[in-house]
Amino acid sequence: MKKSSKKKMNKSGNMPCDICHDKRILEIHHIRGRKIPNYDHPSNCCYLCPNCHDDVHHGLIIVEDWVSSSKGKELIWHSVEETSFTGKDAKPYIIGQ
C-alpha cells in the first residue's frame, strides 16, 4: 500500500513554509530524498507550501540544508539561477526526469 502524502492544514497559523513563509497548507519535503537511512529524521525534512514543493520538484528551487544561525535553525535554499551557498545542493526527484 502506498503511503499517502503528508499534508497538514496549518490551523494554528504558527508554522510557515520554510521557503516563502505561507501559513496555509504545508507538505513534508525530504531534503535528501527517501532512499537514505532515517529519511524521516527532522534534519532531512522541511515543511513547504504546495507551490514551493512543486518548484523544488521541478528544479526551480534548490534546497541545500539546515544551518544554525542566531535566529535558530534556518533552511538554506536558492533559485536555480543562483549559486549554492553551502555547496551541499540536495538532488531531489525532479518531475519529468
C-alpha positions as a Markdown table, in Angstrom:
| # | Residue | x | y | z |
|---|---|---|---|---|
| 1 | Met | 0.0 | 0.0 | 0.0 |
| 2 | Lys | 1.4 | 3.4 | -1.0 |
| 3 | Lys | 2.0 | 5.9 | 1.8 |
| 4 | Ser | -0.3 | 8.9 | 1.5 |
| 5 | Ser | 1.2 | 12.4 | 1.0 |
| 6 | Lys | 1.7 | 14.1 | 4.4 |
| 7 | Lys | -0.2 | 17.3 | 4.2 |
| 8 | Lys | -1.4 | 19.4 | 7.1 |
| 9 | Met | -3.7 | 22.3 | 7.4 |
| 10 | Asn | -1.8 | 24.8 | 9.4 |
| 11 | Lys | -4.7 | 25.6 | 11.6 |
| 12 | Ser | -2.6 | 27.2 | 14.3 |
| 13 | Gly | -1.0 | 29.5 | 11.8 |
| 14 | Asn | 2.2 | 29.2 | 13.7 |
| 15 | Met | 4.3 | 27.2 | 11.3 |
| 16 | Pro | 5.3 | 28.8 | 8.0 |
| 17 | Cys | 6.6 | 27.3 | 4.8 |
| 18 | Asp | 10.4 | 27.1 | 5.2 |
| 19 | Ile | 10.9 | 29.0 | 1.9 |
| 20 | Cys | 8.1 | 31.5 | 1.3 |
| 21 | His | 6.6 | 31.6 | 4.8 |
| 22 | Asp | 3.0 | 30.9 | 3.6 |
| 23 | Lys | 1.0 | 29.5 | 6.5 |
| 24 | Arg | -2.0 | 27.8 | 4.9 |
| 25 | Ile | -1.2 | 24.2 | 3.8 |
| 26 | Leu | 2.2 | 22.5 | 4.4 |
| 27 | Glu | 3.7 | 19.4 | 2.9 |
| 28 | Ile | 6.7 | 17.5 | 4.2 |
| 29 | His | 9.7 | 17.6 | 1.8 |
| 30 | His | 12.6 | 15.1 | 2.3 |
| 31 | Ile | 15.7 | 17.2 | 1.5 |
| 32 | Arg | 18.0 | 14.2 | 0.6 |
| 33 | Gly | 15.1 | 12.0 | -0.5 |
| 34 | Arg | 13.6 | 8.9 | 1.0 |
| 35 | Lys | 16.4 | 6.4 | -0.1 |
| 36 | Ile | 18.7 | 7.3 | 2.8 |
| 37 | Pro | 18.7 | 5.8 | 6.3 |
| 38 | Asn | 16.4 | 7.6 | 8.7 |
| 39 | Tyr | 14.9 | 9.6 | 5.9 |
| 40 | Asp | 12.1 | 10.9 | 8.2 |
| 41 | His | 14.7 | 12.4 | 10.7 |
| 42 | Pro | 14.0 | 16.2 | 11.2 |
| 43 | Ser | 17.4 | 17.0 | 9.8 |
| 44 | Asn | 16.2 | 15.6 | 6.4 |
| 45 | Cys | 12.7 | 17.2 | 6.5 |
| 46 | Cys | 11.3 | 20.6 | 5.9 |
| 47 | Tyr | 7.7 | 21.9 | 5.6 |
| 48 | Leu | 6.9 | 23.6 | 2.3 |
| 49 | Cys | 3.7 | 25.0 | 0.8 |
| 50 | Pro | 2.4 | 23.2 | -2.3 |
| 51 | Asn | 3.8 | 25.9 | -4.6 |
| 52 | Cys | 7.3 | 25.8 | -3.2 |
| 53 | His | 7.2 | 22.0 | -3.0 |
| 54 | Asp | 6.3 | 21.9 | -6.7 |
| 55 | Asp | 9.1 | 24.3 | -7.6 |
| 56 | Val | 11.6 | 22.1 | -5.8 |
| 57 | His | 10.5 | 19.0 | -7.7 |
| 58 | His | 10.5 | 20.9 | -11.0 |
| 59 | Gly | 14.1 | 22.0 | -10.3 |
| 60 | Leu | 13.3 | 25.7 | -9.9 |
| 61 | Ile | 14.3 | 25.9 | -6.3 |
| 62 | Ile | 17.3 | 24.1 | -4.9 |
| 63 | Val | 17.2 | 23.2 | -1.2 |
| 64 | Glu | 20.7 | 22.9 | 0.4 |
| 65 | Asp | 20.5 | 22.1 | 4.0 |
| 66 | Trp | 19.6 | 23.3 | 7.5 |
| 67 | Val | 22.1 | 25.6 | 9.2 |
| 68 | Ser | 22.2 | 27.1 | 12.7 |
| 69 | Ser | 22.1 | 30.8 | 13.0 |
| 70 | Ser | 21.4 | 33.5 | 15.6 |
| 71 | Lys | 17.7 | 33.1 | 14.6 |
| 72 | Gly | 17.7 | 29.4 | 15.2 |
| 73 | Lys | 17.6 | 26.6 | 12.6 |
| 74 | Glu | 17.2 | 28.0 | 9.1 |
| 75 | Leu | 16.7 | 26.3 | 5.7 |
| 76 | Ile | 19.2 | 27.3 | 3.1 |
| 77 | Trp | 17.9 | 27.3 | -0.5 |
| 78 | His | 18.4 | 29.2 | -3.7 |
| 79 | Ser | 16.7 | 29.5 | -7.1 |
| 80 | Val | 18.1 | 27.5 | -10.0 |
| 81 | Glu | 19.8 | 30.6 | -11.5 |
| 82 | Glu | 21.8 | 31.4 | -8.2 |
| 83 | Thr | 24.9 | 29.7 | -7.0 |
| 84 | Ser | 25.0 | 27.4 | -3.9 |
| 85 | Phe | 25.7 | 29.0 | -0.5 |
| 86 | Thr | 27.0 | 25.8 | 1.1 |
| 87 | Gly | 28.0 | 23.6 | -1.8 |
| 88 | Lys | 25.6 | 21.0 | -0.5 |
| 89 | Asp | 22.7 | 21.2 | -3.0 |
| 90 | Ala | 20.2 | 18.4 | -2.5 |
| 91 | Lys | 19.2 | 16.4 | -5.6 |
| 92 | Pro | 15.6 | 15.5 | -5.1 |
| 93 | Tyr | 13.4 | 13.6 | -7.6 |
| 94 | Ile | 12.8 | 16.0 | -10.4 |
| 95 | Ile | 9.4 | 15.6 | -12.1 |
| 96 | Gly | 9.8 | 14.6 | -15.8 |
| 97 | Gln | 13.4 | 13.3 | -15.5 |
